[in-house]
C-alpha cells in the first residue's frame, strides 16, 4: 500500500525535464545550452562536454550507473556543426535518462549540475539546510541579520506542506530540521526580492507565496519588493517583533497589519471597546515600536493603526497619503515621516499628533501651515519642497516652545530677500535656539533679527495707536451727531449759547412766578 501511495504521489508531480536546446562556441570549445523544466518553472544551464564527462564519472562511482550512457569523446572535429548537432541530441537523451533513473530526489552531483540548488524545491531546501547545519549556530551567536530570498522561503513552505520526510536525500546535513531549528531562534530577518525573473529562470519571486510562521522569535524584519498579499505567517511574531520594515510591497496598511482580517467582514483590535456585532478580534502587535512602510502605494492611514498602540517611530514616506487621519490612537508616537505624499492640508492635525517630536512633511502640496500651531512637543520639523509662499504662514510655528530644527528649503518663500532672518524673526526670543535649513544661526543674523523685531514692534505700537485714535474719532463723531426729534414730539428749548449750558431754575423761582 505504501509503495502504491508513493507511486501515485510521483505520478501527481509533474516530471522534470532537461532538454538541450542549442549550443554556442566559446573560445575553442562548445557550450551546450540546457533548458530544465520543473512544473511551471524553467531555467537555463550551460555546460561544456567536459562537465558532462565529470558528472558521468562521479555518478558511475557513487550510483553505479551504466558507463555507456554518455556519448564518447571526440578529439578530431569536436566543434564541427554535424558533431555538435548529434551530440546535442545524445546529451539530451543522457539527461532525460538520468532524471528517469532518479525520479524523486536527484543525487547531489546531478542536482548541482542542473542547478536544482538554485531553482528546484528539494534542491533549494537541501542547500539551505546544509548551510545552516554548518553556519547556523555561528549566525545566531553573532546576532547578525539573516538574509533569505522569497524563492527559498517558498521552497521551505512547499516542502512542509507536502508532508514528505525531512531528509529525503539520506544526507543528515540536508535535513529540513536544521532549517526549522534555526528559524525558531532567529531574531533578525531580511527578505529581499529580485526584480524581474530570478537568475536564468522564468520565476518571478515577487509573485511567490511564502509563510513566515516558522520564525518564532523575530525582533526585527525587513521585507522589500515582495507582494504583501502573498506573505503569510508574519503575525506569528506579534509577541516579539519590535521593528518591521515592508517597502515596495504593499498597497494598504491592512495588507501588512491585518492580513488575517481579509477572511472577515468585520474585525476589531484586541482590547478595543466593541460596538455592535463583530466577527473577529485581531490581536495587537504587542511589542512593535518601529514601523517602516515607506515606498509603497498606500493612499490612506486606515483604522488598522489601532493594532500598533505602542508604536513610536512610523515612516509612511513616499506613498500617496492624502489626509492625516486615525493617528490619535497612537499615544506613544513621537517620530512621524509623511514626506513625499499628497498632503495639501494640515487642518486639525494637532488633534491627531499630540505628543509628536519629529515631523517630516517634505515633498507634499502644502501651502498653509495652519494646524501646526498647537504641536507643543514638536522639536524637529521638515517642510522643504512644498508650496509655502507667505511669510505669515511661518507664524503658525513661530510660537511653538520646543522647536529646534526647521527646514523650509525649496518653497517659494525661500527665495525672497533676507529669507533666513525673516523666518528666524518669527520665533521671537527663541531665534537663537532654532537651526534653519540645517544651518546654525549666526550672530550677524541674530543682530538683524533684533532689528526686524524692533521694526515689527514699532509697527505694532503704531498700529495700536492708529486703532486707538480711530476708535476715539468714531466715538466723537457719534457724540457730536445732531439729535433728530421724533415725529410728533414737542420742540425743545434752544440753548442760549453753543458753549454754555442752560441755567437751571430753582424750585423757589418757579413758585414765585406762580
C-alpha positions as CSV (number, residue, x, y, z in Angstrom):
1,X,0.0,0.0,0.0
2,X,2.8,2.4,0.9
3,X,4.6,1.7,-2.3
4,X,1.4,2.3,-4.3
5,X,0.8,5.6,-2.5
6,X,4.4,6.7,-3.2
7,X,3.9,5.8,-6.9
8,X,0.7,7.7,-7.0
9,X,2.4,10.7,-5.5
10,X,5.2,10.6,-8.0
11,X,2.6,10.5,-10.8
12,X,0.8,13.5,-9.4
13,X,4.0,15.5,-9.5
14,X,5.0,16.9,-13.0
15,X,8.1,15.1,-14.3
16,X,11.2,17.1,-14.5
17,X,12.7,17.5,-18.0
18,X,16.1,18.6,-19.3
19,X,16.4,19.5,-23.0
20,X,19.5,20.6,-24.9
21,X,18.1,23.5,-26.9
22,X,21.2,24.7,-28.5
23,X,24.9,25.4,-28.3
24,X,27.4,28.2,-28.7
25,X,31.2,28.4,-29.4
26,X,33.2,29.9,-26.6
27,X,36.9,30.4,-27.4
28,X,37.9,26.9,-28.6
29,X,35.2,24.8,-27.1
30,X,31.4,24.3,-27.4
31,X,29.0,25.1,-24.6
32,X,25.6,23.3,-24.6
33,X,22.5,25.1,-23.6
34,X,20.2,23.1,-21.3
35,X,16.6,24.1,-20.5
36,X,15.4,22.5,-17.3
37,X,11.6,22.3,-16.6
38,X,10.0,21.6,-13.2
39,X,6.3,22.2,-13.4
40,X,5.7,25.8,-14.4
41,X,9.2,26.8,-13.5
42,X,12.0,26.6,-16.1
43,X,15.6,27.7,-16.2
44,X,18.7,27.6,-18.4
45,X,22.1,25.9,-17.6
46,X,25.2,25.9,-19.7
47,X,27.9,23.2,-19.7
48,X,30.7,22.1,-22.0
49,X,31.2,18.4,-22.8
50,X,33.9,18.0,-20.2
51,X,31.4,19.0,-17.5
52,X,29.1,16.2,-18.6
53,X,32.1,13.8,-18.5
54,X,33.0,14.8,-14.9
55,X,29.3,14.3,-13.9
56,X,29.2,10.9,-15.5
57,X,32.4,9.7,-13.8
58,X,31.0,10.7,-10.3
59,X,27.7,9.0,-11.0
60,X,29.5,5.8,-12.0
61,X,31.5,5.9,-8.8
62,X,28.6,6.9,-6.5
63,X,25.5,5.4,-8.1
64,X,26.9,2.6,-10.3
65,X,25.2,3.9,-13.5
66,X,25.9,2.4,-16.9
67,X,29.3,3.6,-18.2
68,X,28.0,3.7,-21.8
69,X,25.1,6.1,-21.2
70,X,27.3,9.1,-22.1
71,X,28.3,9.6,-25.8
72,X,32.1,9.2,-26.2
73,X,34.7,12.0,-26.6
74,X,35.8,13.1,-30.0
75,X,39.2,14.7,-30.5
76,X,39.1,15.5,-34.2
77,X,36.3,17.7,-35.4
78,X,34.8,18.1,-32.0
79,X,33.4,21.6,-32.9
80,X,32.1,20.7,-36.3
81,X,28.5,21.5,-36.8
82,X,27.4,18.0,-37.6
83,X,29.1,16.6,-34.5
84,X,27.7,19.3,-32.3
85,X,24.1,18.7,-33.5
86,X,24.4,15.0,-33.0
87,X,25.9,15.5,-29.5
88,X,23.1,17.8,-28.6
89,X,20.6,15.0,-29.2
90,X,22.7,12.4,-27.4
91,X,23.3,14.6,-24.4
92,X,19.6,15.4,-24.1
93,X,18.8,11.6,-24.1
94,X,21.5,11.2,-21.4
95,X,20.0,13.8,-19.1
96,X,16.4,12.5,-19.6
97,X,17.6,9.0,-18.8
98,X,19.2,10.2,-15.5
99,X,16.1,12.0,-14.5
100,X,14.1,8.9,-15.1
101,X,16.5,6.8,-13.1
102,X,16.3,9.2,-10.2
103,X,12.6,10.3,-10.3
104,X,12.4,11.5,-6.7
105,X,15.4,13.4,-5.1
106,X,18.3,13.7,-7.6
107,X,21.8,12.7,-6.4
108,X,23.7,15.7,-5.1
109,X,26.1,15.8,-8.1
110,X,23.3,15.7,-10.6
111,X,21.2,18.3,-8.7
112,X,24.1,20.7,-8.7
113,X,24.8,20.1,-12.4
114,X,21.2,21.1,-13.3
115,X,21.2,23.9,-10.7
116,X,18.5,22.4,-8.6
117,X,20.0,24.1,-5.6
118,X,19.0,27.5,-7.2
119,X,15.6,26.7,-8.6
120,X,14.1,23.4,-7.5
121,X,12.3,22.9,-4.2
122,X,14.2,19.9,-2.9
123,X,17.5,21.3,-4.1
124,X,16.9,24.7,-2.6
125,X,15.9,23.3,0.9
126,X,18.7,20.8,0.9
127,X,21.3,23.6,0.1
128,X,19.8,25.9,2.8
129,X,19.7,23.1,5.4
130,X,23.4,22.3,4.7
131,X,24.3,26.0,5.0
132,X,22.6,26.3,8.4
133,X,24.0,23.0,9.6
134,X,27.5,24.4,9.1
135,X,26.9,28.1,10.0
136,X,23.6,28.4,11.8
137,X,25.0,28.5,15.4
138,X,27.6,31.0,14.4
139,X,25.0,33.3,12.8
140,X,22.7,33.1,15.8
141,X,25.5,33.7,18.2
142,X,26.7,36.8,16.4
143,X,23.2,38.2,16.3
144,X,23.5,39.1,12.6
145,X,20.7,39.8,10.2
146,X,20.0,36.7,8.1
147,X,19.1,37.4,4.5
148,X,16.9,35.0,2.6
149,X,15.1,35.2,-0.7
150,X,11.4,34.6,-1.4
151,X,12.2,31.6,-3.6
152,X,14.0,29.9,-0.6
153,X,11.0,30.7,1.7
154,X,8.6,29.4,-1.0
155,X,10.6,26.2,-1.3
156,X,10.5,25.6,2.5
157,X,6.8,26.4,2.7
158,X,6.1,24.0,-0.2
159,X,8.1,21.2,1.3
160,X,6.5,21.5,4.7
161,X,3.0,21.4,3.0
162,X,3.9,18.2,1.1
163,X,4.5,16.3,4.3
164,X,7.5,14.4,2.9
165,X,10.4,13.1,5.1
166,X,12.6,15.9,6.3
167,X,15.7,14.2,4.9
168,X,14.6,12.6,1.6
169,X,18.2,12.5,0.3
170,X,19.5,10.4,3.1
171,X,22.2,13.0,3.9
172,X,21.8,14.2,7.5
173,X,23.3,17.6,6.6
174,X,20.3,18.3,4.3
175,X,17.7,17.5,6.9
176,X,14.9,20.1,7.0
177,X,15.1,20.1,10.8
178,X,18.2,22.3,10.6
179,X,16.1,25.0,8.9
180,X,13.3,24.7,11.4
181,X,15.6,24.8,14.4
182,X,17.4,27.9,13.1
183,X,14.2,29.8,12.2
184,X,12.7,29.1,15.6
185,X,15.6,31.0,17.2
186,X,16.4,33.7,14.7
187,X,15.9,37.3,15.8
188,X,16.8,39.4,12.7
189,X,15.5,38.6,9.3
190,X,15.8,40.3,5.9
191,X,13.7,39.1,2.9
192,X,14.7,40.8,-0.4
193,X,13.2,40.0,-3.8
194,X,14.9,40.4,-7.1
195,X,13.2,42.5,-9.7
196,X,12.3,40.6,-12.9
197,X,13.0,36.9,-13.5
198,X,15.2,35.2,-11.0
199,X,18.6,34.2,-12.4
200,X,18.3,32.4,-15.7
201,X,14.7,31.2,-14.9
202,X,11.2,32.4,-15.6
203,X,10.5,32.6,-11.8
204,X,9.1,35.9,-10.6
205,X,10.0,35.9,-6.9
206,X,7.6,38.7,-6.0
207,X,4.7,36.5,-7.1
208,X,5.7,33.5,-4.9
209,X,3.6,32.9,-1.7
210,X,5.6,32.1,1.4
211,X,4.9,31.5,5.1
212,X,6.9,33.2,7.9
213,X,5.2,31.3,10.8
214,X,8.3,29.1,11.1
215,X,10.0,32.1,12.7
216,X,9.0,32.2,16.3
217,X,11.4,34.7,18.0
218,X,11.8,37.6,15.5
219,X,12.7,41.1,16.8
220,X,13.3,42.8,13.5
221,X,12.0,42.0,10.0
222,X,12.9,43.8,6.7
223,X,11.0,42.9,3.6
224,X,11.3,44.6,0.2
225,X,10.0,44.2,-3.3
226,X,7.6,41.4,-2.4
227,X,3.8,41.4,-2.8
228,X,2.3,41.8,0.7
229,X,-0.7,39.8,-0.4
230,X,1.5,36.7,-0.7
231,X,3.1,37.0,2.7
232,X,1.6,34.8,5.4
233,X,2.5,33.9,8.9
234,X,4.2,37.2,10.0
235,X,1.5,37.6,12.7
236,X,3.1,34.6,14.5
237,X,5.9,37.1,15.5
238,X,3.5,39.6,17.1
239,X,4.6,38.9,20.7
240,X,8.3,39.6,20.0
241,X,8.6,41.8,16.9
242,X,9.8,45.3,17.7
243,X,10.8,46.6,14.3
244,X,9.1,46.0,11.0
245,X,10.0,47.3,7.6
246,X,8.0,46.5,4.5
247,X,8.9,48.5,1.4
248,X,8.0,48.4,-2.3
249,X,5.4,45.7,-1.4
250,X,2.0,47.0,-0.1
251,X,-1.0,48.9,-1.4
252,X,-2.6,49.4,2.0
253,X,-1.7,49.3,5.7
254,X,-4.2,46.5,6.3
255,X,-2.3,44.2,4.0
256,X,0.6,44.4,6.4
257,X,-1.0,44.8,9.8
258,X,-4.2,42.8,9.4
259,X,-3.5,40.1,6.8
260,X,-5.8,37.6,8.6
261,X,-8.7,40.1,8.6
262,X,-9.1,39.6,4.9
263,X,-11.1,36.5,5.9
264,X,-13.6,38.5,7.9
265,X,-16.1,41.2,7.1
266,X,-15.8,42.9,10.4
267,X,-13.0,43.0,12.9
268,X,-11.7,44.9,16.0
269,X,-8.3,45.0,17.6
270,X,-7.9,43.1,20.8
271,X,-8.7,45.3,23.8
272,X,-10.9,47.8,21.9
273,X,-14.3,48.7,23.2
274,X,-16.7,46.8,20.9
275,X,-19.8,48.3,19.3
276,X,-22.3,46.1,17.6
277,X,-21.7,42.6,16.2
278,X,-18.0,41.8,15.4
279,X,-16.9,38.7,13.5
280,X,-13.2,38.6,14.7
281,X,-11.0,40.0,17.4
282,X,-7.5,40.7,16.0
283,X,-4.5,40.6,18.5
284,X,-2.5,43.8,18.5
285,X,1.2,44.0,17.7
286,X,2.2,44.0,21.4
287,X,5.9,44.8,21.0
288,X,6.1,46.8,17.8
289,X,7.7,50.2,18.3
290,X,9.1,51.0,14.8
291,X,7.2,50.6,11.6
292,X,8.6,51.5,8.1
293,X,6.0,51.4,5.3
294,X,7.8,53.8,3.0
295,X,8.0,53.5,-0.8
296,X,4.7,51.6,-1.1
297,X,1.3,52.5,-2.7
298,X,-0.6,53.4,0.4
299,X,-3.2,56.1,0.0
300,X,-4.7,56.3,3.4
301,X,-3.8,55.8,7.1
302,X,-6.6,53.4,7.8
303,X,-8.1,52.0,11.0
304,X,-5.6,49.2,11.2
305,X,-3.2,51.6,13.0
306,X,-5.2,50.7,16.1
307,X,-3.3,47.5,16.1
308,X,0.0,49.2,16.8
309,X,-0.7,51.1,20.1
310,X,2.9,51.1,21.2
311,X,4.4,52.5,18.0
312,X,7.0,55.3,18.5
313,X,8.5,55.6,15.0
314,X,6.3,55.5,11.9
315,X,7.6,56.0,8.4
316,X,4.9,56.4,5.7
317,X,7.1,58.4,3.3
318,X,6.9,58.0,-0.5
319,X,3.3,56.9,-0.6
320,X,0.1,58.5,-1.8
321,X,-1.4,59.6,1.6
322,X,-3.9,62.4,1.2
323,X,-5.1,63.1,4.8
324,X,-3.5,62.7,8.2
325,X,-6.0,60.5,9.9
326,X,-6.5,57.9,12.7
327,X,-3.2,58.7,14.4
328,X,-4.9,59.9,17.5
329,X,-4.9,56.3,18.7
330,X,-1.1,56.2,18.8
331,X,-0.3,57.8,22.2
332,X,3.4,56.8,22.1
333,X,4.1,58.2,18.6
334,X,6.9,60.7,18.7
335,X,8.5,60.4,15.2
336,X,6.4,60.5,12.1
337,X,7.6,60.7,8.5
338,X,4.9,61.7,5.9
339,X,7.3,63.1,3.4
340,X,6.7,62.8,-0.3
341,X,3.0,62.1,-0.1
342,X,0.0,64.1,-1.4
343,X,-0.9,66.2,1.7
344,X,-2.5,69.6,0.9
345,X,-4.0,70.5,4.3
346,X,-2.9,70.2,7.9
347,X,-6.2,71.4,9.3
348,X,-6.8,69.8,12.8
349,X,-3.6,67.8,12.7
350,X,-2.8,68.8,16.3
351,X,-5.7,66.7,17.4
352,X,-4.1,63.6,15.8
353,X,-0.4,64.2,16.9
354,X,-0.5,65.3,20.4
355,X,3.0,64.1,21.5
356,X,4.9,64.3,18.3
357,X,8.6,65.4,18.4
358,X,9.8,64.9,14.9
359,X,7.6,65.5,11.9
360,X,8.7,65.2,8.3
361,X,6.3,66.8,5.8
362,X,8.8,67.4,3.0
363,X,7.7,67.0,-0.6
364,X,4.0,67.5,-0.2
365,X,1.5,70.0,-1.6
366,X,1.2,72.3,1.4
367,X,0.5,76.0,1.0
368,X,-0.6,76.7,4.6
369,X,0.8,75.7,8.0
370,X,-2.5,76.1,9.8
371,X,-2.8,73.2,12.1
372,X,0.7,73.0,13.4
373,X,0.4,75.9,15.9
374,X,-0.6,73.6,18.8
375,X,2.0,70.8,18.4
376,X,3.7,72.0,21.6
377,X,6.1,69.0,21.8
378,X,7.5,69.4,18.3
379,X,11.3,69.6,18.1
380,X,12.2,68.8,14.5
381,X,10.1,69.9,11.5
382,X,10.9,69.4,7.8
383,X,8.7,71.4,5.4
384,X,11.0,71.5,2.5
385,X,9.8,71.1,-1.1
386,X,6.3,72.3,-0.5
387,X,4.3,75.3,-1.9
388,X,4.6,77.8,1.0
389,X,4.7,81.4,-0.3
390,X,3.7,83.7,2.6
391,X,5.9,84.5,5.5
392,X,2.8,84.9,7.6
393,X,2.4,81.1,7.5
394,X,5.6,80.7,9.5
395,X,3.9,82.5,12.4
396,X,1.9,79.2,12.9
397,X,5.1,77.5,14.1
398,X,6.9,80.6,15.5
399,X,5.3,80.3,18.9
400,X,6.0,76.6,19.4
401,X,8.0,76.3,22.6
402,X,10.3,73.3,21.8
403,X,11.1,73.7,18.1
404,X,14.9,73.5,17.4
405,X,15.2,72.4,13.8
406,X,13.1,73.7,10.9
407,X,13.6,73.2,7.1
408,X,11.8,75.3,4.5
409,X,14.1,74.8,1.6
410,X,12.7,74.8,-1.9
411,X,9.5,76.6,-1.0
412,X,8.5,79.8,-2.9
413,X,9.2,81.9,0.2
414,X,12.8,80.6,0.4
415,X,13.9,82.8,-2.5
416,X,12.6,86.1,-1.0
417,X,15.3,88.7,0.1
418,X,16.6,88.2,3.7
419,X,14.6,84.9,3.8
420,X,16.6,83.4,6.8
421,X,16.4,86.4,9.0
422,X,12.7,87.0,8.3
423,X,11.9,83.4,9.1
424,X,14.0,83.5,12.3
425,X,12.3,86.7,13.4
426,X,9.0,84.7,13.6
427,X,10.5,82.8,16.5
428,X,11.0,85.9,18.6
429,X,13.2,85.4,21.7
430,X,13.9,81.8,20.6
431,X,15.5,82.7,17.3
432,X,19.0,81.8,18.6
433,X,17.8,78.3,19.5
434,X,16.4,77.5,16.1
435,X,18.5,75.8,13.4
436,X,17.0,76.7,10.0
437,X,17.7,74.5,6.9
438,X,20.4,72.6,8.8
439,X,22.4,75.8,9.2
440,X,23.2,77.2,12.6
441,X,22.1,80.7,13.2
442,X,25.0,83.3,13.2
443,X,25.5,86.3,15.4
444,X,25.1,88.6,12.4
445,X,21.7,87.0,11.7
446,X,20.6,87.4,15.3
447,X,21.6,91.1,15.1
448,X,19.4,91.5,12.0
449,X,16.6,89.6,13.7
450,X,16.7,92.1,16.6
451,X,16.4,95.0,14.2
452,X,13.5,93.3,12.4
453,X,11.8,92.6,15.8
454,X,12.3,96.3,16.8
455,X,10.8,97.4,13.5
456,X,7.9,95.0,13.9
457,X,7.4,96.1,17.5
458,X,7.2,99.7,16.3
459,X,4.7,98.8,13.6
460,X,2.6,97.0,16.2
461,X,2.7,100.0,18.6
462,X,1.8,102.4,15.7
463,X,-0.9,100.1,14.6
464,X,-2.4,100.1,18.1
465,X,-2.2,103.9,18.4
466,X,-3.8,104.2,15.0
467,X,-6.5,101.8,16.0
468,X,-7.0,103.7,19.3
469,X,-7.2,107.1,17.6
470,X,-9.6,105.7,15.1
471,X,-11.8,104.4,17.9
472,X,-11.7,107.8,19.7
473,X,-12.6,109.6,16.5
474,X,-15.5,107.3,15.8
475,X,-16.8,107.9,19.4
476,X,-16.5,111.7,19.0
477,X,-18.5,111.6,15.8
478,X,-21.2,109.6,17.4
479,X,-21.5,112.0,20.4
480,X,-21.5,115.1,18.1
481,X,-24.2,113.9,15.8
482,X,-27.4,116.2,15.8
483,X,-30.4,114.8,17.7
484,X,-33.2,114.1,15.4
485,X,-36.6,114.8,17.1
486,X,-39.0,112.0,16.6
487,X,-42.2,113.0,14.7
488,X,-45.0,114.4,17.0
489,X,-42.6,115.4,19.9
490,X,-42.8,118.9,21.3
491,X,-39.9,121.2,20.3
492,X,-37.2,121.6,22.9
493,X,-35.9,125.0,24.1
494,X,-32.8,126.0,22.1
495,X,-29.7,126.8,24.2
496,X,-28.7,130.4,24.6
497,X,-25.2,129.7,23.7
498,X,-23.5,127.0,21.8
499,X,-20.8,126.8,24.5
500,X,-22.8,127.3,27.7
501,X,-25.4,125.1,29.2
502,X,-28.9,126.3,30.0
503,X,-29.3,127.8,33.6
504,X,-31.2,125.5,35.9
505,X,-34.1,127.2,37.7
506,X,-34.5,126.7,41.4
507,X,-37.7,125.5,43.0
508,X,-38.2,128.9,44.6
509,X,-38.1,130.8,41.3
510,X,-40.6,128.6,39.9
511,X,-43.0,129.1,42.8
512,X,-42.5,132.9,42.7
513,X,-43.7,133.0,39.0
514,X,-46.8,131.3,40.0
